[in-house]
Amino acid sequence: MVLGGGGADGTGCELGGRDAAMDAALQALYGGAGDKEGRRQGRERTAGLGGSAPAVARWLGDIRTYFPSSVVQVMQRDAIDRLGLSALLLEPEMLEAVEADVHLVGTLLSLNKAMPETTKETARAVVRKVVEELEKRLSTRTRATLTGALDRSARVSRPRHHDIDWNRTIAVNLKNYLPEYRTVVPERLIGYGRASQSVKKEVILCIDQSGSMAASVVYASVFGAVLGSMRSLNTRLVVFDTNVVDLTEQLDDPVDVLFGTQLGGGTDINRALAYCQSQISRPAETVVVLISDLYEGGIRDEMLKRVAAMKASGVQFVTLLALSDEGAPAYDREHAAALAALGAPAFACTPDLFPEVMAAAIEKRPLPIPDTAAA
């Protein structure tokens, strides 16, 4: 592939068979009109996807044949960005041919209002496939981690044997160590409380639905559904741009949540936090998670005052600049620094780290902020 394809690209080496087909698939996307260097050197490439649906369908089939799924997803994303193929995703046959991933779901959600009725059912099927895969990957660990955190919040001094927290029990009984027997005499037992059916914590997920937050919206909706299924958590999911929409009633189906969002538009964090603040009845038992790049279009000072007021009342406030597997996000550094000064550091979080972040917030211990944290 490095040696080139048609005309050997001046290398004197020709590709053939499968290698030539792979090169053609790559050239259709990364060559053609986008290859400025090639044009400067008089090597005008004529390959490309153009606007033809049949041509795109063939190309989608080719890249699925020649490249692994992870590479296919990157190439599809590049095709949408570089060649403006979003409109073709409004055709059912195109949706059936693509490799579904979080980024494709984000693109479909941004096209939701323009989507014809003939495409909507196919689009929902694509979104549901991705959501179910994410739930399968994330739900078990999330439930286990948060259940442990909730149980640890109800310590008991006379636990049953299988409820004993041995690490804490040993720590408080080290003074009773008997060297001759090389053992600790546990005069005091510390155990985990039995999980009750009552609500122990309130969680409010407040999600920025501006276009740049597409992947975060997808992951947050899945996590919202998982948290909403836990009886000991009362979970509320709020999305916002310049308006605020409470999607809590749709939490049992994250696909409904996603199609209830409207990616794009402005941002009014202050208005969203005002709504969230109005929903808090037990501040000391509430965790508010703001997921936003912090580009505030509302009243900055009021936003910061609301965060300060919530924290002063006992609310655990978490600010995530992104909830995705992508690299460092773009964000408003001034606002991030201001939140950090209030004791609410802003940082990006991967989906795999999110359960640990929530567990720390529930137990009111320091958040596991990554080394690459923004503030």
RODOBA-205232 format. One record per residue (C-alpha): z, y, x. Coordinates in Angstrom, 2 decimals, decimal comma. Layout:
N
<r><z>Z</z><y>Y</y><x>X</x></r>
...
This chain:
375
<r><z>0,00</z><y>0,00</y><x>0,00</x></r>
<r><z>0,74</z><y>2,38</y><x>2,90</x></r>
<r><z>-2,76</z><y>1,85</y><x>4,32</x></r>
<r><z>-4,47</z><y>3,25</y><x>1,24</x></r>
<r><z>-6,94</z><y>2,16</y><x>-1,39</x></r>
<r><z>-10,42</z><y>3,36</y><x>-2,25</x></r>
<r><z>-12,56</z><y>4,16</y><x>0,76</x></r>
<r><z>-9,57</z><y>2,98</y><x>2,83</x></r>
<r><z>-8,39</z><y>6,59</y><x>2,72</x></r>
<r><z>-9,75</z><y>7,03</y><x>6,22</x></r>
<r><z>-7,71</z><y>4,20</y><x>7,70</x></r>
<r><z>-10,50</z><y>1,65</y><x>8,06</x></r>
<r><z>-8,45</z><y>-0,90</y><x>6,10</x></r>
<r><z>-9,34</z><y>-1,88</y><x>2,54</x></r>
<r><z>-6,95</z><y>-3,20</y><x>-0,13</x></r>
<r><z>-7,98</z><y>-6,05</y><x>-2,36</x></r>
<r><z>-6,78</z><y>-8,14</y><x>-5,29</x></r>
<r><z>-3,23</z><y>-7,47</y><x>-6,47</x></r>
<r><z>-2,62</z><y>-4,81</y><x>-3,81</x></r>
<r><z>-5,66</z><y>-2,85</y><x>-4,96</x></r>
<r><z>-4,49</z><y>-3,07</y><x>-8,58</x></r>
<r><z>-1,03</z><y>-1,82</y><x>-7,63</x></r>
<r><z>-2,57</z><y>1,04</y><x>-5,68</x></r>
<r><z>-4,73</z><y>1,97</y><x>-8,67</x></r>
<r><z>-1,66</z><y>2,06</y><x>-10,94</x></r>
<r><z>0,13</z><y>4,34</y><x>-8,49</x></r>
<r><z>-2,95</z><y>6,52</y><x>-7,97</x></r>
<r><z>-3,36</z><y>7,01</y><x>-11,72</x></r>
<r><z>0,05</z><y>8,66</y><x>-11,78</x></r>
<r><z>0,62</z><y>10,14</y><x>-8,34</x></r>
<r><z>-2,99</z><y>10,77</y><x>-7,29</x></r>
<r><z>-5,61</z><y>12,49</y><x>-9,38</x></r>
<r><z>-5,08</z><y>16,11</y><x>-10,26</x></r>
<r><z>-1,64</z><y>16,15</y><x>-8,67</x></r>
<r><z>-2,88</z><y>15,25</y><x>-5,16</x></r>
<r><z>-3,37</z><y>18,74</y><x>-3,75</x></r>
<r><z>-3,48</z><y>17,55</y><x>-0,17</x></r>
<r><z>-6,27</z><y>15,14</y><x>-0,99</x></r>
<r><z>-8,33</z><y>17,91</y><x>-2,53</x></r>
<r><z>-7,81</z><y>20,14</y><x>0,49</x></r>
<r><z>-9,22</z><y>17,40</y><x>2,68</x></r>
<r><z>-12,24</z><y>16,83</y><x>0,46</x></r>
<r><z>-10,93</z><y>13,55</y><x>-0,99</x></r>
<r><z>-11,00</z><y>14,45</y><x>-4,66</x></r>
<r><z>-9,46</z><y>11,56</y><x>-6,60</x></r>
<r><z>-10,73</z><y>10,90</y><x>-10,06</x></r>
<r><z>-8,06</z><y>8,45</y><x>-11,24</x></r>
<r><z>-5,54</z><y>9,50</y><x>-13,84</x></r>
<r><z>-4,11</z><y>8,67</y><x>-17,23</x></r>
<r><z>-5,72</z><y>11,52</y><x>-19,10</x></r>
<r><z>-4,87</z><y>11,85</y><x>-22,76</x></r>
<r><z>-6,27</z><y>8,52</y><x>-23,89</x></r>
<r><z>-3,79</z><y>6,27</y><x>-25,67</x></r>
<r><z>-5,71</z><y>3,06</y><x>-24,81</x></r>
<r><z>-5,78</z><y>4,06</y><x>-21,14</x></r>
<r><z>-2,04</z><y>4,72</y><x>-21,15</x></r>
<r><z>-1,36</z><y>1,43</y><x>-22,91</x></r>
<r><z>-3,31</z><y>-0,45</y><x>-20,24</x></r>
<r><z>-1,50</z><y>1,46</y><x>-17,50</x></r>
<r><z>1,90</z><y>0,67</y><x>-19,03</x></r>
<r><z>0,97</z><y>-2,99</y><x>-19,08</x></r>
<r><z>-0,18</z><y>-2,84</y><x>-15,46</x></r>
<r><z>2,99</z><y>-1,29</y><x>-14,07</x></r>
<r><z>5,13</z><y>-3,81</y><x>-15,97</x></r>
<r><z>3,06</z><y>-6,55</y><x>-14,35</x></r>
<r><z>3,19</z><y>-5,26</y><x>-10,79</x></r>
<r><z>6,59</z><y>-3,57</y><x>-10,46</x></r>
<r><z>10,23</z><y>-4,44</y><x>-11,21</x></r>
<r><z>11,92</z><y>-2,91</y><x>-14,26</x></r>
<r><z>13,81</z><y>-0,26</y><x>-12,27</x></r>
<r><z>10,56</z><y>1,01</y><x>-10,72</x></r>
<r><z>8,76</z><y>0,90</y><x>-14,07</x></r>
<r><z>11,39</z><y>3,17</y><x>-15,58</x></r>
<r><z>10,99</z><y>5,71</y><x>-12,77</x></r>
<r><z>7,19</z><y>5,68</y><x>-13,11</x></r>
<r><z>7,37</z><y>6,12</y><x>-16,89</x></r>
<r><z>9,73</z><y>9,06</y><x>-16,44</x></r>
<r><z>7,37</z><y>10,61</y><x>-13,88</x></r>
<r><z>4,40</z><y>10,09</y><x>-16,19</x></r>
<r><z>6,16</z><y>11,95</y><x>-19,00</x></r>
<r><z>7,20</z><y>14,80</y><x>-16,70</x></r>
<r><z>4,03</z><y>15,12</y><x>-14,56</x></r>
<r><z>1,31</z><y>14,36</y><x>-17,07</x></r>
<r><z>2,80</z><y>15,60</y><x>-20,33</x></r>
<r><z>2,65</z><y>12,27</y><x>-22,14</x></r>
<r><z>5,51</z><y>13,01</y><x>-24,54</x></r>
<r><z>3,11</z><y>13,30</y><x>-27,46</x></r>
<r><z>1,93</z><y>9,73</y><x>-26,92</x></r>
<r><z>5,48</z><y>8,49</y><x>-27,46</x></r>
<r><z>5,03</z><y>9,51</y><x>-31,07</x></r>
<r><z>2,63</z><y>6,57</y><x>-31,50</x></r>
<r><z>4,26</z><y>3,22</y><x>-32,42</x></r>
<r><z>2,00</z><y>1,16</y><x>-30,14</x></r>
<r><z>3,03</z><y>3,29</y><x>-27,17</x></r>
<r><z>6,72</z><y>2,82</y><x>-27,89</x></r>
<r><z>6,27</z><y>-0,93</y><x>-28,11</x></r>
<r><z>4,68</z><y>-0,94</y><x>-24,64</x></r>
<r><z>7,23</z><y>1,11</y><x>-22,70</x></r>
<r><z>10,23</z><y>-0,13</y><x>-20,72</x></r>
<r><z>13,20</z><y>1,28</y><x>-22,61</x></r>
<r><z>15,98</z><y>3,05</y><x>-20,68</x></r>
<r><z>18,46</z><y>5,91</y><x>-21,08</x></r>
<r><z>15,93</z><y>8,55</y><x>-20,04</x></r>
<r><z>13,34</z><y>7,34</y><x>-22,51</x></r>
<r><z>15,98</z><y>7,50</y><x>-25,25</x></r>
<r><z>16,67</z><y>11,10</y><x>-24,25</x></r>
<r><z>12,97</z><y>11,92</y><x>-24,52</x></r>
<r><z>12,71</z><y>10,28</y><x>-27,94</x></r>
<r><z>15,73</z><y>12,20</y><x>-29,19</x></r>
<r><z>14,19</z><y>15,48</y><x>-28,04</x></r>
<r><z>11,04</z><y>14,55</y><x>-30,01</x></r>
<r><z>12,98</z><y>13,43</y><x>-33,07</x></r>
<r><z>12,11</z><y>16,39</y><x>-35,29</x></r>
<r><z>8,39</z><y>16,11</y><x>-34,47</x></r>
<r><z>8,26</z><y>12,35</y><x>-34,92</x></r>
<r><z>6,04</z><y>11,08</y><x>-37,77</x></r>
<r><z>7,55</z><y>8,66</y><x>-40,28</x></r>
<r><z>5,29</z><y>5,86</y><x>-39,01</x></r>
<r><z>6,99</z><y>6,07</y><x>-35,61</x></r>
<r><z>10,63</z><y>6,57</y><x>-36,56</x></r>
<r><z>11,47</z><y>2,92</y><x>-37,23</x></r>
<r><z>9,91</z><y>1,87</y><x>-33,93</x></r>
<r><z>11,80</z><y>4,66</y><x>-32,15</x></r>
<r><z>15,09</z><y>3,52</y><x>-33,69</x></r>
<r><z>14,39</z><y>-0,03</y><x>-32,55</x></r>
<r><z>13,79</z><y>1,19</y><x>-28,99</x></r>
<r><z>16,98</z><y>3,28</y><x>-29,05</x></r>
<r><z>19,00</z><y>0,42</y><x>-30,53</x></r>
<r><z>17,85</z><y>-1,94</y><x>-27,79</x></r>
<r><z>19,08</z><y>0,44</y><x>-25,09</x></r>
<r><z>22,35</z><y>1,15</y><x>-26,93</x></r>
<r><z>23,12</z><y>-2,55</y><x>-27,38</x></r>
<r><z>22,49</z><y>-3,21</y><x>-23,69</x></r>
<r><z>24,82</z><y>-0,35</y><x>-22,74</x></r>
<r><z>27,53</z><y>-1,55</y><x>-25,14</x></r>
<r><z>27,31</z><y>-5,03</y><x>-23,68</x></r>
<r><z>27,68</z><y>-3,61</y><x>-20,17</x></r>
<r><z>30,45</z><y>-1,09</y><x>-20,87</x></r>
<r><z>32,53</z><y>-2,15</y><x>-23,86</x></r>
<r><z>34,62</z><y>-5,05</y><x>-22,48</x></r>
<r><z>35,85</z><y>-3,20</y><x>-19,42</x></r>
<r><z>36,48</z><y>-0,01</y><x>-21,39</x></r>
<r><z>38,60</z><y>-1,78</y><x>-24,00</x></r>
<r><z>40,56</z><y>-3,73</y><x>-21,38</x></r>
<r><z>41,23</z><y>-0,66</y><x>-19,25</x></r>
<r><z>42,31</z><y>1,56</y><x>-22,12</x></r>
<r><z>44,36</z><y>-1,14</y><x>-23,83</x></r>
<r><z>46,31</z><y>-1,56</y><x>-20,60</x></r>
<r><z>46,84</z><y>2,20</y><x>-20,35</x></r>
<r><z>48,03</z><y>2,41</y><x>-23,96</x></r>
<r><z>50,41</z><y>-0,53</y><x>-23,51</x></r>
<r><z>51,87</z><y>0,94</y><x>-20,33</x></r>
<r><z>52,72</z><y>4,08</y><x>-22,27</x></r>
<r><z>55,29</z><y>2,02</y><x>-24,23</x></r>
<r><z>57,55</z><y>0,46</y><x>-21,58</x></r>
<r><z>60,34</z><y>-1,89</y><x>-22,66</x></r>
<r><z>63,50</z><y>-2,90</y><x>-20,74</x></r>
<r><z>63,87</z><y>-6,41</y><x>-22,15</x></r>
<r><z>60,33</z><y>-7,79</y><x>-22,01</x></r>
<r><z>59,24</z><y>-11,33</y><x>-22,68</x></r>
<r><z>58,22</z><y>-13,23</y><x>-19,57</x></r>
<r><z>54,47</z><y>-12,74</y><x>-19,98</x></r>
<r><z>55,00</z><y>-9,01</y><x>-20,71</x></r>
<r><z>56,81</z><y>-8,27</y><x>-17,43</x></r>
<r><z>55,24</z><y>-5,60</y><x>-15,21</x></r>
<r><z>56,04</z><y>-7,32</y><x>-11,90</x></r>
<r><z>54,92</z><y>-4,47</y><x>-9,63</x></r>
<r><z>57,29</z><y>-1,97</y><x>-11,26</x></r>
<r><z>60,05</z><y>-4,55</y><x>-11,66</x></r>
<r><z>60,01</z><y>-5,40</y><x>-7,94</x></r>
<r><z>59,88</z><y>-1,72</y><x>-6,98</x></r>
<r><z>63,04</z><y>-0,81</y><x>-8,91</x></r>
<r><z>64,91</z><y>-3,90</y><x>-7,66</x></r>
<r><z>64,19</z><y>-3,67</y><x>-3,92</x></r>
<r><z>67,82</z><y>-2,68</y><x>-3,35</x></r>
<r><z>68,71</z><y>-6,19</y><x>-4,50</x></r>
<r><z>66,69</z><y>-7,91</y><x>-1,77</x></r>
<r><z>68,53</z><y>-10,93</y><x>-0,27</x></r>
<r><z>67,31</z><y>-11,50</y><x>3,32</x></r>
<r><z>68,83</z><y>-14,97</y><x>3,58</x></r>
<r><z>66,83</z><y>-16,11</y><x>0,57</x></r>
<r><z>63,87</z><y>-13,80</y><x>1,22</x></r>
<r><z>63,80</z><y>-12,83</y><x>-2,41</x></r>
<r><z>64,53</z><y>-9,96</y><x>-4,78</x></r>
<r><z>67,09</z><y>-10,40</y><x>-7,55</x></r>
<r><z>65,57</z><y>-8,65</y><x>-10,61</x></r>
<r><z>68,63</z><y>-7,17</y><x>-12,31</x></r>
<r><z>66,39</z><y>-4,85</y><x>-14,29</x></r>
<r><z>63,13</z><y>-5,97</y><x>-15,89</x></r>
<r><z>60,35</z><y>-3,56</y><x>-16,80</x></r>
<r><z>57,62</z><y>-4,72</y><x>-19,13</x></r>
<r><z>54,64</z><y>-3,62</y><x>-21,13</x></r>
<r><z>55,25</z><y>-2,73</y><x>-24,73</x></r>
<r><z>53,55</z><y>-4,77</y><x>-27,38</x></r>
<r><z>50,44</z><y>-3,07</y><x>-28,71</x></r>
<r><z>51,12</z><y>-1,75</y><x>-32,18</x></r>
<r><z>48,68</z><y>-1,16</y><x>-34,97</x></r>
<r><z>49,61</z><y>2,53</y><x>-35,19</x></r>
<r><z>47,52</z><y>5,29</y><x>-33,61</x></r>
<r><z>48,96</z><y>6,15</y><x>-30,20</x></r>
<r><z>46,46</z><y>8,71</y><x>-28,89</x></r>
<r><z>43,92</z><y>11,17</y><x>-30,25</x></r>
<r><z>40,62</z><y>11,50</y><x>-28,37</x></r>
<r><z>38,06</z><y>14,24</y><x>-28,95</x></r>
<r><z>34,69</z><y>13,90</y><x>-27,21</x></r>
<r><z>32,99</z><y>17,31</y><x>-27,19</x></r>
<r><z>29,39</z><y>16,90</y><x>-26,04</x></r>
<r><z>26,90</z><y>19,56</y><x>-24,99</x></r>
<r><z>23,53</z><y>18,58</y><x>-26,52</x></r>
<r><z>21,38</z><y>20,98</y><x>-24,51</x></r>
<r><z>18,23</z><y>19,35</y><x>-23,14</x></r>
<r><z>19,61</z><y>18,87</y><x>-19,62</x></r>
<r><z>22,46</z><y>16,70</y><x>-20,97</x></r>
<r><z>20,28</z><y>13,99</y><x>-22,54</x></r>
<r><z>21,58</z><y>11,03</y><x>-20,51</x></r>
<r><z>25,18</z><y>12,20</y><x>-20,97</x></r>
<r><z>24,69</z><y>12,36</y><x>-24,74</x></r>
<r><z>23,45</z><y>8,76</y><x>-24,79</x></r>
<r><z>26,35</z><y>7,40</y><x>-22,73</x></r>
<r><z>28,95</z><y>9,50</y><x>-24,55</x></r>
<r><z>27,71</z><y>8,21</y><x>-27,92</x></r>
<r><z>28,09</z><y>4,62</y><x>-26,76</x></r>
<r><z>31,57</z><y>5,27</y><x>-25,38</x></r>
<r><z>32,46</z><y>7,11</y><x>-28,59</x></r>
<r><z>31,57</z><y>4,01</y><x>-30,60</x></r>
<r><z>33,65</z><y>1,80</y><x>-28,28</x></r>
<r><z>36,68</z><y>4,11</y><x>-28,45</x></r>
<r><z>36,24</z><y>4,47</y><x>-32,19</x></r>
<r><z>36,56</z><y>0,69</y><x>-32,58</x></r>
<r><z>40,05</z><y>0,67</y><x>-31,00</x></r>
<r><z>42,80</z><y>0,87</y><x>-33,63</x></r>
<r><z>45,31</z><y>2,57</y><x>-31,35</x></r>
<r><z>42,90</z><y>5,47</y><x>-30,72</x></r>
<r><z>41,81</z><y>8,05</y><x>-33,25</x></r>
<r><z>38,46</z><y>9,18</y><x>-31,85</x></r>
<r><z>36,44</z><y>12,21</y><x>-32,91</x></r>
<r><z>32,93</z><y>12,95</y><x>-31,64</x></r>
<r><z>31,62</z><y>16,52</y><x>-31,72</x></r>
<r><z>28,22</z><y>17,69</y><x>-30,46</x></r>
<r><z>27,19</z><y>21,29</y><x>-30,00</x></r>
<r><z>24,55</z><y>23,78</y><x>-28,93</x></r>
<r><z>24,97</z><y>27,17</y><x>-30,57</x></r>
<r><z>26,18</z><y>25,26</y><x>-33,63</x></r>
<r><z>28,84</z><y>22,57</y><x>-33,89</x></r>
<r><z>28,31</z><y>19,21</y><x>-35,63</x></r>
<r><z>31,06</z><y>16,64</y><x>-36,19</x></r>
<r><z>29,52</z><y>13,14</y><x>-36,04</x></r>
<r><z>32,77</z><y>11,22</y><x>-36,32</x></r>
<r><z>31,71</z><y>9,56</y><x>-39,58</x></r>
<r><z>28,75</z><y>7,95</y><x>-37,77</x></r>
<r><z>30,82</z><y>6,53</y><x>-34,90</x></r>
<r><z>30,50</z><y>2,95</y><x>-36,10</x></r>
<r><z>26,79</z><y>3,12</y><x>-35,24</x></r>
<r><z>25,92</z><y>5,00</y><x>-32,03</x></r>
<r><z>22,23</z><y>4,95</y><x>-32,99</x></r>
<r><z>23,06</z><y>7,06</y><x>-36,05</x></r>
<r><z>25,08</z><y>9,34</y><x>-33,77</x></r>
<r><z>22,14</z><y>9,78</y><x>-31,41</x></r>
<r><z>19,69</z><y>10,56</y><x>-34,19</x></r>
<r><z>22,22</z><y>13,04</y><x>-35,51</x></r>
<r><z>21,93</z><y>15,07</y><x>-32,30</x></r>
<r><z>19,29</z><y>17,67</y><x>-31,61</x></r>
<r><z>18,63</z><y>17,94</y><x>-27,89</x></r>
<r><z>17,68</z><y>21,39</y><x>-26,67</x></r>
<r><z>18,65</z><y>24,86</y><x>-27,78</x></r>
<r><z>21,37</z><y>27,18</y><x>-26,53</x></r>
<r><z>25,01</z><y>26,57</y><x>-25,68</x></r>
<r><z>28,23</z><y>27,95</y><x>-27,17</x></r>
<r><z>31,12</z><y>26,09</y><x>-25,57</x></r>
<r><z>33,67</z><y>28,53</y><x>-26,93</x></r>
<r><z>32,65</z><y>27,82</y><x>-30,53</x></r>
<r><z>32,76</z><y>24,06</y><x>-29,92</x></r>
<r><z>36,23</z><y>24,23</y><x>-28,36</x></r>
<r><z>37,44</z><y>26,40</y><x>-31,23</x></r>
<r><z>36,44</z><y>23,63</y><x>-33,63</x></r>
<r><z>38,05</z><y>20,93</y><x>-31,47</x></r>
<r><z>41,23</z><y>22,99</y><x>-31,21</x></r>
<r><z>41,38</z><y>23,19</y><x>-35,01</x></r>
<r><z>41,34</z><y>19,37</y><x>-35,20</x></r>
<r><z>44,38</z><y>18,86</y><x>-32,94</x></r>
<r><z>47,59</z><y>17,91</y><x>-34,77</x></r>
<r><z>49,49</z><y>16,14</y><x>-31,97</x></r>
<r><z>48,79</z><y>18,09</y><x>-28,77</x></r>
<r><z>51,00</z><y>15,98</y><x>-26,50</x></r>
<r><z>49,16</z><y>12,83</y><x>-27,61</x></r>
<r><z>45,62</z><y>14,27</y><x>-27,48</x></r>
<r><z>42,87</z><y>13,98</y><x>-24,86</x></r>
<r><z>39,94</z><y>16,40</y><x>-25,10</x></r>
<r><z>36,86</z><y>15,49</y><x>-23,04</x></r>
<r><z>34,33</z><y>18,30</y><x>-22,65</x></r>
<r><z>30,98</z><y>17,00</y><x>-21,38</x></r>
<r><z>28,85</z><y>19,98</y><x>-20,38</x></r>
<r><z>27,03</z><y>21,63</y><x>-17,48</x></r>
<r><z>29,10</z><y>24,73</y><x>-18,38</x></r>
<r><z>26,17</z><y>27,11</y><x>-18,79</x></r>
<r><z>27,99</z><y>29,09</y><x>-21,46</x></r>
<r><z>26,04</z><y>31,24</y><x>-23,88</x></r>
<r><z>29,12</z><y>32,21</y><x>-25,87</x></r>
<r><z>32,20</z><y>34,20</y><x>-24,92</x></r>
<r><z>33,31</z><y>33,06</y><x>-21,47</x></r>
<r><z>36,79</z><y>34,59</y><x>-21,47</x></r>
<r><z>37,55</z><y>33,17</y><x>-24,92</x></r>
<r><z>36,43</z><y>29,73</y><x>-23,76</x></r>
<r><z>38,83</z><y>29,82</y><x>-20,81</x></r>
<r><z>41,67</z><y>31,10</y><x>-23,00</x></r>
<r><z>41,16</z><y>28,17</y><x>-25,37</x></r>
<r><z>41,31</z><y>25,66</y><x>-22,52</x></r>
<r><z>44,48</z><y>27,32</y><x>-21,18</x></r>
<r><z>46,06</z><y>27,29</y><x>-24,65</x></r>
<r><z>45,26</z><y>23,61</y><x>-25,20</x></r>
<r><z>46,71</z><y>22,64</y><x>-21,83</x></r>
<r><z>49,82</z><y>24,74</y><x>-22,43</x></r>
<r><z>50,39</z><y>22,89</y><x>-25,73</x></r>
<r><z>50,32</z><y>19,53</y><x>-23,95</x></r>
<r><z>46,68</z><y>18,49</y><x>-24,42</x></r>
<r><z>45,12</z><y>16,48</y><x>-21,61</x></r>
<r><z>41,84</z><y>18,32</y><x>-20,93</x></r>
<r><z>39,01</z><y>16,63</y><x>-19,01</x></r>
<r><z>35,78</z><y>18,39</y><x>-18,01</x></r>
<r><z>32,79</z><y>16,22</y><x>-17,09</x></r>
<r><z>29,68</z><y>17,98</y><x>-15,78</x></r>
<r><z>27,68</z><y>14,85</y><x>-16,50</x></r>
<r><z>28,29</z><y>11,32</y><x>-17,74</x></r>
<r><z>25,40</z><y>9,44</y><x>-16,18</x></r>
<r><z>24,21</z><y>7,43</y><x>-13,18</x></r>
<r><z>22,15</z><y>10,32</y><x>-11,86</x></r>
<r><z>22,91</z><y>12,36</y><x>-8,76</x></r>
<r><z>24,80</z><y>15,66</y><x>-8,55</x></r>
<r><z>24,06</z><y>17,71</y><x>-11,68</x></r>
<r><z>23,15</z><y>21,37</y><x>-11,90</x></r>
<r><z>26,06</z><y>23,33</y><x>-13,37</x></r>
<r><z>27,66</z><y>26,77</y><x>-13,59</x></r>
<r><z>29,84</z><y>26,89</y><x>-10,49</x></r>
<r><z>31,72</z><y>30,01</y><x>-11,54</x></r>
<r><z>32,87</z><y>28,42</y><x>-14,78</x></r>
<r><z>33,72</z><y>25,16</y><x>-12,98</x></r>
<r><z>35,90</z><y>27,07</y><x>-10,51</x></r>
<r><z>37,61</z><y>28,95</y><x>-13,36</x></r>
<r><z>38,44</z><y>25,68</y><x>-15,13</x></r>
<r><z>39,74</z><y>24,18</y><x>-11,89</x></r>
<r><z>42,06</z><y>27,18</y><x>-11,55</x></r>
<r><z>43,45</z><y>26,27</y><x>-14,98</x></r>
<r><z>44,16</z><y>22,73</y><x>-13,81</x></r>
<r><z>41,06</z><y>21,24</y><x>-15,42</x></r>
<r><z>38,78</z><y>20,32</y><x>-12,49</x></r>
<r><z>35,14</z><y>19,76</y><x>-13,44</x></r>
<r><z>33,29</z><y>16,80</y><x>-11,97</x></r>
<r><z>30,42</z><y>14,42</y><x>-12,64</x></r>
<r><z>31,35</z><y>10,92</y><x>-13,75</x></r>
<r><z>29,39</z><y>7,68</y><x>-13,77</x></r>
<r><z>29,65</z><y>5,41</y><x>-16,82</x></r>
<r><z>31,46</z><y>2,80</y><x>-14,72</x></r>
<r><z>34,16</z><y>5,32</y><x>-13,75</x></r>
<r><z>34,65</z><y>6,72</y><x>-17,25</x></r>
<r><z>37,18</z><y>4,06</y><x>-18,41</x></r>
<r><z>39,39</z><y>4,85</y><x>-15,39</x></r>
<r><z>39,17</z><y>8,58</y><x>-16,12</x></r>
<r><z>40,20</z><y>8,01</y><x>-19,73</x></r>
<r><z>43,03</z><y>5,65</y><x>-18,73</x></r>
<r><z>44,41</z><y>8,24</y><x>-16,31</x></r>
<r><z>44,23</z><y>10,94</y><x>-18,99</x></r>
<r><z>46,01</z><y>8,72</y><x>-21,52</x></r>
<r><z>48,79</z><y>7,93</y><x>-19,03</x></r>
<r><z>48,96</z><y>11,58</y><x>-17,91</x></r>
<r><z>48,43</z><y>10,76</y><x>-14,28</x></r>
<r><z>46,02</z><y>12,41</y><x>-11,79</x></r>
<r><z>42,37</z><y>11,85</y><x>-12,63</x></r>
<r><z>40,33</z><y>9,63</y><x>-10,28</x></r>
<r><z>38,02</z><y>12,45</y><x>-9,19</x></r>
<r><z>35,15</z><y>11,22</y><x>-6,96</x></r>
<r><z>34,84</z><y>12,60</y><x>-3,44</x></r>
<r><z>31,61</z><y>14,33</y><x>-4,52</x></r>
<r><z>33,42</z><y>16,20</y><x>-7,32</x></r>
<r><z>32,15</z><y>19,71</y><x>-8,00</x></r>
<r><z>35,44</z><y>21,53</y><x>-8,30</x></r>
